[in-house]
Amino acid sequence: MSKKFVNLFNEPSNITEVMEGPWNDIRVEKVAAGEALELESVSVEHACFVIAGTGTIHNGDGATFPVKAQGAFAIPSGGRVRLEAADELSVLHIEMSL
């Protein structure tokens, strides 16, 4: 029987075994206060949805953008960002194949 539900807070998604399409991975990531998450879209594209916390995105062009709960951002092919957490961030992170 195929899996019909994934609890991203308690188990790995194994998304490529669960869903069809260009999914590479989907997970909830935690970024501690003062830490950063570096993301670059070379072989995958990224989409992130902020569940909790606040922080700042620094993009590859030097621009900065605030992020907070209920915010979202995507990184298309060739893009890169540094996501810095002001306080602990919880982010739903989706990777899709190019």
C-alpha positions as CSV (number, residue, x, y, z in Angstrom):
1,M,0.0,0.0,0.0
2,S,1.4,3.4,-0.9
3,K,1.8,6.1,1.7
4,K,-1.0,8.7,1.7
5,F,0.3,11.1,4.4
6,V,3.6,12.5,5.7
7,N,4.0,14.2,9.0
8,L,6.9,16.6,8.2
9,F,7.4,17.5,11.9
10,N,8.1,13.8,12.9
11,E,9.4,11.9,9.9
12,P,11.4,12.4,6.7
13,S,9.1,13.1,3.7
14,N,10.6,10.7,1.2
15,I,8.6,12.9,-1.1
16,T,9.7,11.3,-4.3
17,E,8.2,8.0,-3.1
18,V,4.9,9.7,-2.1
19,M,4.2,12.2,-4.9
20,E,4.7,12.5,-8.6
21,G,6.1,15.6,-10.2
22,P,9.4,17.5,-9.9
23,W,9.6,17.2,-6.1
24,N,13.2,16.5,-4.8
25,D,12.6,17.0,-1.1
26,I,10.2,18.7,1.4
27,R,11.1,19.2,5.0
28,V,10.7,21.5,8.0
29,E,14.0,23.2,8.8
30,K,14.9,25.0,12.0
31,V,17.4,27.8,11.9
32,A,18.6,28.9,15.4
33,A,18.8,32.6,16.4
34,G,22.0,34.1,15.0
35,E,22.5,31.2,12.6
36,A,22.0,31.2,8.8
37,L,20.8,28.9,6.1
38,E,22.5,29.2,2.7
39,L,20.5,28.2,-0.3
40,E,21.5,28.2,-4.0
41,S,19.5,27.0,-7.0
42,V,21.9,25.1,-9.1
43,S,20.5,21.6,-9.6
44,V,17.2,22.3,-7.8
45,E,14.9,25.3,-7.2
46,H,13.8,26.2,-3.7
47,A,10.5,27.5,-2.2
48,C,10.3,28.3,1.5
49,F,7.3,29.1,3.7
50,V,8.1,30.7,7.1
51,I,6.1,28.9,9.8
52,A,7.5,30.8,12.9
53,G,10.2,33.3,13.8
54,T,11.8,36.3,12.1
55,G,14.9,36.9,10.0
56,T,16.5,38.5,7.0
57,I,17.1,37.3,3.5
58,H,20.3,38.5,1.8
59,N,20.1,37.8,-1.9
60,G,22.9,37.3,-4.4
61,D,22.6,40.9,-5.5
62,G,23.2,42.4,-2.1
63,A,19.6,43.3,-1.3
64,T,18.0,42.4,2.0
65,F,14.4,41.5,2.8
66,P,12.7,40.9,6.2
67,V,10.9,37.6,6.7
68,K,8.4,36.5,9.4
69,A,5.8,33.9,10.0
70,Q,3.3,33.5,7.1
71,G,5.9,34.8,4.7
72,A,7.3,32.9,1.7
73,F,10.0,33.2,-0.9
74,A,11.3,31.2,-3.9
75,I,14.7,30.9,-5.4
76,P,14.6,30.2,-9.2
77,S,17.4,28.6,-11.1
78,G,20.7,30.5,-10.7
79,G,19.6,32.4,-7.6
80,R,21.0,32.2,-4.1
81,V,20.2,33.6,-0.7
82,R,21.4,33.6,2.9
83,L,18.6,33.4,5.4
84,E,19.7,34.8,8.8
85,A,17.5,34.1,11.8
86,A,16.9,36.9,14.3
87,D,15.1,34.4,16.5
88,E,14.5,30.7,15.8
89,L,13.0,30.2,12.4
90,S,10.9,27.2,11.4
91,V,10.7,27.0,7.6
92,L,8.8,24.6,5.3
93,H,11.5,24.0,2.7
94,I,10.6,22.5,-0.7
95,E,13.2,21.5,-3.3
96,M,12.1,20.9,-6.9
97,S,14.1,19.5,-9.8
98,L,14.9,21.8,-12.6
